[in-house]
């Protein structure tokens, strides 16, 4: 699942990004309203966490504009503005939920799940490639009708690859969006996980969905 | 209103009645005097006759003995002469009757004859003077009211002749009528008209005021966005409305500033708390490395410091607002306080790549060390915030014109003229975006502290070149 986090306070953006990545989400961050809007309009996200008091263009304006253009992406507003009228304003601007700061991270996680669940019933659900089926809501993966058991990290990596079907994915991109890897330590943990995935997803099937692009990275698809 | 009408009515009636009485009196007086005049003339003539008779030695006959025809001719002659002197407009009709009630002489004043019924003449015959109103019918349509005065003249207790003076009441009636109309119709009508005109005029004038009042009343609570209607009358009313709207504008921006301030403060307070809480929660979800934990702890400490400062400033401001500040004044060295603040802020200066200099001389003043330190810290921090990297902030203490002066000079971005006017205001925030840390409290506290010490703070600035904040306090004023 891809989440766009719109927050200008660095520390807050940092722990949100880390927390969601660790939960298996793919995360992008925008620090101002204009960048947020252009990223959101590219329409690649399953959920947007949107702060209101941000530079450039405030969160309410971003939300309204997205809704005006018919973008139905689930939006949770996350803000210090806690007055009733602020809440009403936020929800009326088109947000699906409204969380005030300070908040408990666990609660935010649960609300994200709830909002996505609600939206999921209408959304084009499964990501497919060959006979592989990925359900981004339930995180269930099947190939050839057979369930595949994945850890959350494995799932996050697979979903990210599958969503970028056909594109070259570099290790840096994986590090950015899926989970934090510290390259300075010279780890090859990404390669390790790619192998785990291959074993579970590709072995036993004629079509190998996960390909290595030597010198560059990986690619998913046919 | 009703009382006024009643009073007016009573007053009008009183006047009317009085005038009526006066007019009748006047008329009657004239009738009487005419009659007396006639009698007087006759008497005079008789007297003259008497003298003549005495002279001539003839016997003087009393009227009773006088031949009627002779009396008639006397009377007639008198009336003729009299007519010459009778002002025509009064038109008295004079008639003389003998003791039997038969007309002796008659003036030609009126074109008709007045014949009083015998019974009333009898009254006169008995020696009573009286007045009588008598209606003459001229023809089928025209009537003439006459006022008739009958004066019997007596000699030796017996009536000798009657003098009858009459005059038409028509003029009097006409006058009274005019008066009646004037008092009871015209006067009330014109008063009514004047009243209506007055009401209409005042309504007309007051309408714009009324509208203003309505708009003013319509404004609810703290909503100062509305404006009252300005009447285009080019007078004081318009100025009043304009002035009022200006006031509303100032109130509006003041309230907006306060609202904005509350918003900013809410954000400033909640952000460190949110950051620390989130960092701790996320890192607690899994096992982390020692290094990571140390990072989290350091970050928490920083955020708590930030939060602590904000809270401290807020509290100080609140105390100043509610006049709860108690300064414990003693002799302190302003240089020492400034130097201490500089020392504490070196880290921040270094972080921002700025040079921070402490210059000047020892200055003894009378004040509260804690608050003065707060003042110095706020001024220096402010300078550091608004100066770009590689810049310099100079902190200097000096004596100037009998005052102790603390100057904080920077070569930062400077402060525009409009901002300079408001920069010490409670809720003012010069930096429109939130890229610089901070909020509108620091300088406001500086001013409060300065004022509490009987001093002042001022700012000089050139946009793009830098600013200088100058805090002045009297030197060494001892407690008395």
Interface residues (C-beta under 8 A of the other chain):
Chain A: X9 X11 X12 X14 X15 X16 X18 X19 X22 X53 X55 X80 X81 X82 X101 X102 X103 X104 X105 X106
Chain B: X263 X266 X267 X270 X271 X273 X274 X275 X277 X278 X279 X281 X282 X283 X285 X286 X299 X303 X433 X434 X435
